[in-house]
Amino acid sequence: MTTKEIRAVLWDFGGVILSSPFEAFNRYETAQGLPLDHIRQVNATNPDSNAWALLERNDISPAEFDDLFATESHALGHRVPGADVLALLSGEVRPHMVAALDTVIASGYATACLTNNVVNNVPDPTPRQAEVAAIMKKFDHVVESSKVGCRKPEPRFYEIACELLNVSPDECVFLDDLGINLKPAAAMGMRTIKVGDSFAALAELSGHLGLSF
């Protein structure tokens, strides 16, 4: 079977361009005397219909998420207010990932950011939010779950990205830090890279594109 040439690179944001929020979750859990990965366990329970999924599709407000996540986490043994979780989502920008994005763009590849996110109604952005917004402007397109009404790993989310870029899935390589998000992308024909060690992920991307990062 002939492999199509890669025309587009799709990037997750949190956990790829930004450091993973899971690190912040673990710090919170340690400080609160909670079992490690309790928050991830809550997010992984009923993942298509839980508070997290509803918020990322913009089906509930942050205030409703606060209560619903607390209820769901309590049912699993330890109550965590949803507002506490939202406060932990701001990862640190990885400059080497931003530099790699710049190299990919300069080399002529189409780019899109595929992010499960929540609505942000802050009227005056913080310096960090302004930094994130500047990075977002680099992409040809940004596909946000809170705006399109679906989320990773729903196949429609990936289809939207391909339609916006006018590419087929087998012309894409997709970087994400969660295997559950990569699985449907791979099933559609995308080449996928799981981002754990970000430098190792860039080495893998280099192998696909023939670029040096």
C-alpha positions as CSV (number, residue, x, y, z in Angstrom):
1,M,0.0,0.0,0.0
2,T,1.3,3.4,-0.9
3,T,1.6,5.8,2.0
4,K,0.5,9.4,1.1
5,E,2.8,12.2,1.7
6,I,2.2,14.2,4.8
7,R,0.7,17.6,4.1
8,A,-0.5,18.6,7.6
9,V,0.6,18.4,11.2
10,L,-2.1,18.4,13.9
11,W,-1.2,19.4,17.5
12,D,-2.9,18.9,20.8
13,F,-2.3,21.9,23.1
14,G,-2.3,21.0,26.8
15,G,0.3,18.2,27.2
16,V,2.0,19.0,23.9
17,I,2.6,22.7,23.4
18,L,2.0,23.1,27.1
19,S,3.2,20.9,29.9
20,S,0.7,18.3,31.0
21,P,-2.0,19.3,33.5
22,F,-1.6,15.8,35.0
23,E,1.5,17.1,36.8
24,A,-0.5,19.8,38.4
25,F,-3.3,17.3,39.3
26,N,-0.7,15.1,41.1
27,R,0.7,18.1,43.1
28,Y,-2.8,19.1,44.2
29,E,-3.6,15.5,45.2
30,T,-0.4,15.2,47.3
31,A,-1.2,18.6,49.0
32,Q,-4.7,17.5,49.7
33,G,-3.9,14.0,50.9
34,L,-5.7,12.4,48.0
35,P,-4.7,9.2,46.2
36,L,-2.5,10.0,43.2
37,D,-4.5,10.1,39.9
38,H,-7.8,10.5,41.6
39,I,-8.8,13.4,39.3
40,R,-7.8,11.4,36.3
41,Q,-9.9,8.5,37.5
42,V,-12.9,10.8,37.8
43,N,-12.3,12.1,34.2
44,A,-12.0,8.6,32.9
45,T,-15.3,7.4,34.5
46,N,-18.1,7.7,32.0
47,P,-15.8,9.7,29.7
48,D,-18.4,10.6,27.1
49,S,-21.0,11.9,29.5
50,N,-19.3,13.0,32.7
51,A,-18.9,16.5,33.9
52,W,-15.6,17.0,32.1
53,A,-17.1,15.9,28.7
54,L,-20.1,18.1,29.2
55,L,-18.0,21.1,30.0
56,E,-15.7,20.6,27.1
57,R,-18.7,20.5,24.7
58,N,-20.0,23.6,26.4
59,D,-23.1,21.8,27.5
60,I,-22.8,23.0,31.1
61,S,-21.4,26.2,32.7
62,P,-18.2,26.3,34.9
63,A,-20.5,26.7,38.0
64,E,-22.5,23.6,37.0
65,F,-19.2,21.8,36.5
66,D,-18.0,22.7,39.9
67,D,-21.0,21.0,41.5
68,L,-21.2,18.0,39.2
69,F,-17.5,17.2,39.4
70,A,-17.7,17.4,43.2
71,T,-20.5,14.9,43.1
72,E,-18.7,12.5,40.7
73,S,-15.5,12.6,42.6
74,H,-17.3,12.1,45.9
75,A,-18.9,9.0,44.4
76,L,-15.4,7.6,43.8
77,G,-14.3,8.2,47.3
78,H,-12.9,11.8,47.6
79,R,-14.8,15.0,47.0
80,V,-12.9,17.5,44.8
81,P,-14.6,20.8,43.7
82,G,-14.7,21.3,40.0
83,A,-13.4,24.8,40.4
84,D,-10.2,23.5,42.0
85,V,-9.7,21.3,38.9
86,L,-10.2,24.2,36.5
87,A,-7.6,26.2,38.4
88,L,-5.0,23.5,37.7
89,L,-5.3,23.5,33.9
90,S,-2.7,26.2,33.1
91,G,0.4,24.3,32.0
92,E,3.7,25.9,31.2
93,V,4.6,26.8,27.6
94,R,7.3,24.5,26.1
95,P,9.5,26.8,24.1
96,H,11.0,23.9,22.1
97,M,7.6,22.8,21.0
98,V,6.7,26.3,19.9
99,A,10.0,26.4,18.0
100,A,9.2,23.1,16.3
101,L,5.8,24.4,15.3
102,D,7.5,27.4,13.7
103,T,9.8,25.1,11.8
104,V,6.9,23.0,10.6
105,I,5.0,26.1,9.4
106,A,8.1,27.6,7.7
107,S,8.6,24.3,5.9
108,G,5.1,24.6,4.2
109,Y,3.0,22.2,6.2
110,A,-0.6,23.0,7.0
111,T,-1.2,23.1,10.8
112,A,-4.2,22.9,13.1
113,C,-4.5,22.8,16.9
114,L,-7.0,20.2,18.1
115,T,-7.9,21.1,21.7
116,N,-10.5,19.9,24.2
117,N,-11.1,23.2,26.1
118,V,-13.6,25.2,28.0
119,V,-15.2,28.6,27.4
120,N,-13.1,31.4,28.7
121,N,-15.0,34.6,29.3
122,V,-12.3,36.6,31.1
123,P,-12.6,40.2,29.7
124,D,-9.0,41.2,30.4
125,P,-6.5,38.4,29.5
126,T,-3.5,37.8,31.7
127,P,0.0,37.9,30.3
128,R,0.0,34.1,30.1
129,Q,-3.4,34.1,28.3
130,A,-1.9,36.6,25.8
131,E,1.1,34.3,25.3
132,V,-1.2,31.4,24.6
133,A,-3.3,33.5,22.2
134,A,-0.2,34.5,20.3
135,I,0.7,30.8,19.9
136,M,-2.8,29.9,18.8
137,K,-2.5,32.5,16.0
138,K,0.3,30.6,14.4
139,F,-1.9,27.7,13.4
140,D,-3.9,27.7,10.2
141,H,-6.9,26.6,12.2
142,V,-7.8,26.0,15.8
143,V,-10.5,23.4,16.5
144,E,-12.0,23.9,20.0
145,S,-14.4,21.4,21.6
146,S,-16.2,24.3,23.3
147,K,-17.0,25.9,20.0
148,V,-17.7,22.9,17.6
149,G,-19.8,20.9,20.1
150,C,-17.8,17.7,19.9
151,R,-14.5,16.6,21.4
152,K,-11.6,14.2,21.1
153,P,-11.9,11.3,20.8
154,E,-15.1,11.7,18.8
155,P,-14.2,11.0,15.1
156,R,-16.2,14.0,14.0
157,F,-13.6,16.3,15.8
158,Y,-10.8,15.0,13.5
159,E,-13.0,15.2,10.4
160,I,-13.6,18.9,11.1
161,A,-9.9,19.5,11.3
162,C,-9.3,17.7,8.0
163,E,-12.1,19.6,6.3
164,L,-10.7,22.9,7.4
165,L,-7.3,22.1,6.1
166,N,-8.6,20.4,2.9
167,V,-6.6,17.2,3.6
168,S,-7.4,13.6,4.1
169,P,-6.6,11.8,7.4
170,D,-3.8,9.8,5.7
171,E,-2.0,13.1,4.8
172,C,-1.8,14.1,8.5
173,V,0.4,13.4,11.5
174,F,-1.1,14.1,14.9
175,L,0.6,14.7,18.2
176,D,-1.4,14.2,21.5
177,D,-0.4,13.1,25.0
178,L,-3.4,10.7,25.4
179,G,-3.6,7.4,23.7
180,I,-7.4,7.5,23.9
181,N,-7.3,10.5,21.6
182,L,-4.7,9.0,19.2
183,K,-6.6,5.7,18.7
184,P,-9.5,7.1,16.5
185,A,-7.1,9.3,14.6
186,A,-4.9,6.3,13.8
187,A,-8.0,4.3,12.8
188,M,-8.9,7.1,10.3
189,G,-5.4,6.7,8.7
190,M,-3.4,9.5,10.5
191,R,0.1,8.9,11.6
192,T,0.1,9.5,15.4
193,I,2.7,10.4,18.0
194,K,2.1,10.0,21.7
195,V,3.8,12.8,23.6
196,G,5.3,11.7,26.9
197,D,8.8,13.0,26.7
198,S,8.4,16.0,24.4
199,F,11.9,15.8,23.0
200,A,11.4,12.1,22.1
201,A,8.1,13.1,20.4
202,L,10.0,15.7,18.3
203,A,12.5,13.1,17.3
204,E,9.6,11.0,16.1
205,L,8.1,13.9,14.2
206,S,11.5,14.6,12.6
207,G,11.4,11.0,11.3
208,H,8.1,11.6,9.6
209,L,8.9,15.0,8.1
210,G,12.6,14.9,7.5
211,L,13.1,18.1,9.5
212,S,15.5,19.0,12.3
213,F,14.2,20.4,15.5
